[in-house]
């Protein structure tokens, strides 16, 4: 990444950056933070992953998806850069750095892809390092213990950056404090909650983390309140009404995420409930299934991203419909009026595309 950035003129140094890492909640936290900075009059570049429907979702500038012509320009610049051929995610990250420089952004909010220490985003010298809740995920790359995974996430803390986290686990906090102390940085432990339009009680803590980060950067309270209020983040407990049915779409893609959303489903989705479920095979599937399946009266299993997703016929006692669109149609034709679609961000993206097409043919 550094070699390619040098060849491209180091575009990532054209503006200050905030980096957001964590297992879950980093997407909504970075979205709220970008919205706050936007409300404060900053020209914000926001880089996130994955996209749900359109690749351009990964890069927003001034609150709007990247202009196709600007994206094309950045791709051409990348193609003409000498030396190493980047991976897919590295290329997307390089495009973010290029695009935000070309668009004269005042500040960038960068969501880490995986881990932190070796992530493609972690070439910046951030003004703030934000770490959302850390759990067991991507163990094949990040380690088999919570401490090992926390060390990878802690890698986004750099000298001179204010470090903030909403983690409560003593192991995670210990690792983050050690990393912050190494550079003489403060580690701010955010324990409060903040009201947010995003559904789910856990989002209140994500909002508080974004709000405290903004305050540490000197953003005024009016912009903070306006930014939180105006945050849009699709596919996260998103509620849709269609043909007498209520549908909830959520990208809960690992056991840590499902542990946070399951109480919401139990409290807010009336029985009988129907679940449309699909998950990637590289996740800890059994803990997700054990937590989620008992909450539902019937389950349709599907395959949002074959061959990486678990086969629909792998689960006992479910209706297996491999094609996601067919699964959504079957759910709408079922007797249950309340439908939850969850298990993967790929599945959430497919659901959003399906229901958006119904609403706006």
C-alpha positions in Angstrom: 0.0 0.0 0.0 2.7 2.5 0.9 4.7 1.7 -2.3 1.6 2.3 -4.4 0.6 5.4 -2.5 4.1 6.8 -3.1 3.7 6.1 -6.9 0.3 7.9 -6.8 1.7 11.0 -5.0 0.6 10.1 -1.4 -3.0 11.3 -1.8 -3.9 10.0 1.7 -1.8 12.9 3.1 -4.0 15.5 1.5 -6.5 15.6 4.4 -6.8 14.4 8.0 -8.3 11.0 8.6 -10.3 9.2 11.3 -10.0 5.4 11.3 -12.7 3.1 12.7 -12.0 -0.5 13.6 -14.0 -3.2 15.5 -15.9 -6.5 14.9 -19.4 -5.0 14.8 -20.8 -1.5 14.8 -17.9 0.1 12.9 -20.1 0.8 9.9 -22.9 2.6 11.7 -20.4 4.4 14.0 -18.4 5.7 11.0 -21.7 6.6 9.2 -22.8 8.7 12.2 -19.4 10.3 12.5 -19.4 11.2 8.8 -22.9 12.6 9.1 -21.9 14.7 12.1 -18.8 16.2 10.4 -21.0 16.9 7.3 -23.4 18.8 9.5 -20.5 20.8 10.9 -19.8 22.0 7.4 -16.9 19.7 6.5 -16.5 18.1 3.1 -16.3 14.5 4.2 -15.0 11.5 2.4 -16.4 8.3 3.9 -15.0 4.9 2.9 -16.9 1.8 4.0 -17.3 -1.9 3.2 -18.9 -4.0 2.0 -21.4 -2.4 -0.4 -24.9 -3.8 -0.2 -26.2 -3.1 -3.8 -24.0 -0.7 -5.7 -20.2 -0.7 -5.6 -20.2 3.1 -5.4 -21.8 2.9 -1.9 -18.2 2.3 -0.6 -17.2 5.9 -1.3 -19.3 8.9 -0.3 -18.2 12.5 -0.7 -20.3 15.2 0.8 -22.9 12.6 1.7 -23.4 11.4 -1.9 -22.1 8.3 -3.6 -18.9 8.9 -5.7 -19.5 10.4 -9.1 -19.0 7.7 -11.8 -16.6 9.9 -13.8 -14.5 10.5 -10.7 -14.4 6.8 -10.0 -13.3 6.2 -13.6 -10.5 8.7 -13.2 -9.2 7.1 -10.0 -9.3 3.6 -11.7 -7.3 4.9 -14.6 -4.7 6.5 -12.2 -4.5 3.2 -10.4 -4.0 1.2 -13.6 -1.2 3.6 -14.6 0.6 3.3 -11.3 3.9 1.3 -11.7 4.9 -1.6 -9.5 2.8 -3.9 -7.4 -0.7 -5.2 -8.5 -3.0 -4.6 -5.5 -5.6 -7.0 -4.2 -9.3 -6.1 -4.7 -9.7 -4.5 -1.3 -6.3 -2.7 -1.6 -7.5 -1.3 -5.0 -10.8 -0.1 -3.5 -8.9 1.6 -0.6 -6.5 3.3 -3.0 -9.4 4.6 -4.9 -10.8 6.1 -1.7 -7.5 7.9 -1.0 -7.3 9.2 -4.6 -11.0 10.2 -4.8 -11.0 12.1 -1.5 -7.9 14.1 -2.6 -9.3 14.9 -6.0 -12.6 16.0 -4.5 -10.7 18.2 -2.0 -12.2 16.6 1.1 -11.5 18.3 4.4 -11.5 15.1 6.3 -11.9 11.3 5.7 -13.7 8.7 7.8 -12.2 5.3 7.0 -13.8 2.1 8.1 -11.3 -0.8 8.5 -12.0 -3.8 6.3 -10.6 -6.6 8.6 -8.5 -6.4 11.7 -6.6 -3.2 11.8 -2.9 -3.6 12.2 -2.3 -4.9 8.7 -5.5 -3.5 7.0 -5.1 -1.5 3.8 -6.6 1.5 5.5 -4.0 1.6 8.3 -1.4 3.5 6.2 -2.8 6.8 7.5 -1.6 8.8 10.5 -5.1 9.4 12.0 -6.2 12.2 14.2 -8.6 9.8 15.9 -8.6 6.0 16.3 -12.1 4.6 17.1 -12.6 1.0 18.1 -16.1 -0.4 18.3 -17.0 -3.7 20.2 -14.5 -6.5 19.5 -15.6 -10.2 19.3 -14.5 -13.5 17.8 -14.5 -13.2 14.0 -12.1 -13.8 11.1 -10.1 -16.1 13.5 -8.2 -17.7 10.6 -6.5 -14.3 10.0 -6.7 -12.5 13.3 -6.1 -15.2 16.0 -8.0 -17.6 18.1 -8.3 -15.6 21.3 -10.0 -12.4 22.2 -6.6 -10.9 23.2 -5.0 -11.7 19.9 -7.9 -10.2 17.9 -7.9 -7.1 20.1 -4.2 -6.7 19.4 -5.0 -6.6 15.7 -7.7 -4.0 16.2 -5.4 -2.0 18.5 -3.0 -1.6 15.6 -5.1 1.4 14.3 -4.0 3.5 17.4 -1.1 5.7 16.3 1.1 8.3 18.0 -0.8 11.6 18.3 -4.2 10.2 17.7 -7.0 10.4 20.3 -8.1 6.8 21.0 -11.7 6.0 21.8 -13.6 2.7 22.4 -16.9 1.5 23.5 -15.6 -2.0 24.5 -16.4 -3.2 28.0 -14.5 -6.5 28.0 -11.5 -6.2 30.4 -9.2 -8.2 28.1 -9.9 -5.9 25.1 -9.6 -2.7 27.3 -6.3 -3.9 28.7 -4.9 -4.5 25.2 -6.1 -1.1 23.9 -4.8 0.7 27.0 -1.3 -0.8 26.5 -1.3 0.2 22.9 -2.4 3.8 23.7 0.1 4.1 26.5 2.9 3.0 24.2 2.4 6.3 22.3 1.5 8.4 25.2 -2.1 8.7 24.0 -5.3 8.9 26.0 -7.7 6.0 25.7 -11.2 7.3 26.2 -13.7 4.6 27.4 -17.2 5.5 26.2 -19.8 4.0 28.5 -22.8 6.3 28.0 -25.6 6.0 25.4 -26.9 8.5 22.9 -30.3 8.5 21.2 -30.2 7.7 17.5 -32.8 7.1 14.7 -31.1 3.7 14.0 -33.0 0.8 15.4 -31.6 -1.4 18.2 -30.5 -0.5 21.7 -26.9 -1.3 20.8 -26.9 1.6 18.3 -27.1 4.0 21.3 -23.7 3.0 22.3 -22.4 3.3 18.8 -23.9 6.8 18.6 -22.3 7.8 21.9 -18.9 6.7 20.5 -19.4 8.8 17.4 -20.6 11.8 19.5 -17.7 11.6 21.9 -15.2 11.4 19.0 -16.8 14.5 17.5 -16.6 16.4 20.8 -12.9 15.5 21.1 -12.4 17.0 17.7 -14.1 20.2 18.7 -17.4 19.8 16.8 -20.2 21.9 18.2 -23.3 20.3 19.8 -25.7 21.6 17.2 -23.9 19.8 14.4 -23.6 16.7 16.6 -27.3 16.5 17.2 -28.1 17.2 13.5 -25.6 14.7 12.3 -26.9 11.9 14.4 -30.5 12.7 13.6 -29.8 12.6 9.8 -27.7 9.4 9.8 -28.9 6.8 7.2 -27.4 3.3 7.3 -29.3 0.7 5.3 -29.5 -3.0 6.0 -29.2 -2.6 9.8 -32.5 -3.5 11.4 -34.1 -1.7 8.4 -37.9 -2.0 8.5 -40.0 -2.2 5.3 -43.8 -2.5 5.0 -45.0 -4.4 1.9 -48.3 -6.0 1.0 -49.5 -6.3 4.5 -46.2 -7.7 5.7 -43.5 -6.1 7.9 -40.0 -7.1 6.9 -36.8 -6.4 8.9 -33.5 -6.6 7.0 -30.3 -6.8 9.0 -26.7 -7.6 8.0 -25.9 -9.5 11.2 -23.2 -11.7 9.9 -21.5 -13.3 12.9 -22.3 -14.6 16.4 -21.3 -11.3 18.0 -23.8 -9.3 15.8 -26.6 -11.8 16.3 -26.2 -11.7 20.1 -27.0 -8.0 19.8 -29.9 -8.1 17.4 -31.6 -11.2 18.8 -33.1 -9.3 21.8 -34.5 -6.7 19.4 -36.2 -9.4 17.3 -37.6 -11.0 20.4 -39.0 -7.7 21.8 -40.1 -6.0 18.6 -41.2 -8.7 16.1 -44.6 -10.2 16.9 -45.2 -13.9 16.5 -45.6 -15.8 14.4 -42.2 -14.8 12.9 -40.6 -16.1 9.7 -36.8 -16.1 9.3 -35.0 -15.9 5.9 -31.5 -16.9 6.7 -28.2 -17.2 4.8 -24.7 -17.1 6.2 -21.1 -17.4 4.9 -19.3 -20.7 5.5 -16.2 -18.9 7.0 -18.3 -17.7 10.0 -18.9 -19.6 13.3 -22.2 -20.9 12.0 -23.4 -23.0 14.9 -23.4 -20.3 17.6 -25.5 -18.1 15.2 -28.0 -20.8 14.5 -28.3 -21.8 18.2 -29.1 -18.2 19.1 -31.3 -17.3 16.2 -33.4 -20.3 15.1 -35.3 -20.8 18.4 -36.7 -17.3 18.1 -38.7 -18.1 14.9 -41.7 -20.2 14.1 -40.5 -21.1 10.6 -37.2 -20.7 8.7 -36.3 -20.4 5.1 -32.6 -21.0 4.4 -31.0 -19.5 1.3 -27.5 -19.0 -0.3 -26.7 -15.3 -0.6 -23.2 -15.7 -2.1 -22.4 -19.1 -3.4 -20.1 -20.9 -3.2 -18.9 -19.0 -0.1 -22.3 -19.3 1.7 -23.4 -22.4 3.6 -25.7 -24.6 1.5 -29.4 -24.0 2.2 -30.0 -27.7 2.7 -27.4 -27.9 5.4 -29.9 -27.0 8.2 -32.4 -29.4 9.7 -36.0 -28.4 10.0 -35.9 -25.5 7.5 -37.3 -24.8 4.0 -34.3 -24.8 1.7 -34.6 -22.3 -1.2 -31.1 -21.6 -2.6 -31.9 -18.5 -4.7 -32.4 -15.5 -2.5 -35.0 -13.8 -4.7 -37.1 -17.0 -4.7 -36.7 -17.2 -0.9 -38.0 -13.6 -0.5 -40.9 -14.4 -2.8 -41.7 -17.5 -0.7 -41.6 -15.4 2.5 -44.0 -12.9 1.1 -46.4 -15.7 0.0 -46.2 -17.3 3.5 -48.9 -16.9 6.2 -46.6 -15.1 8.6 -46.9 -11.3 8.5 -43.6 -10.6 10.2 -40.4 -11.5 8.3 -36.8 -11.2 9.4 -34.0 -11.4 6.8 -30.6 -11.8 8.4 -27.3 -13.8 8.6 -25.1 -12.0 6.1 -24.4 -8.6 4.6 -24.6 -10.2 1.2 -28.2 -11.4 2.1 -29.1 -7.9 3.3 -27.8 -6.4 0.0 -29.9 -8.9 -2.0 -33.0 -8.1 0.1 -32.6 -4.4 -0.3 -32.2 -4.8 -4.1 -35.3 -7.0 -4.2 -37.5 -4.8 -2.2 -36.3 -1.6 -3.8 -37.1 -3.0 -7.2 -40.6 -3.9 -6.0 -41.1 -0.3 -4.6 -39.6 1.4 -7.7 -39.8 -1.0 -10.7 
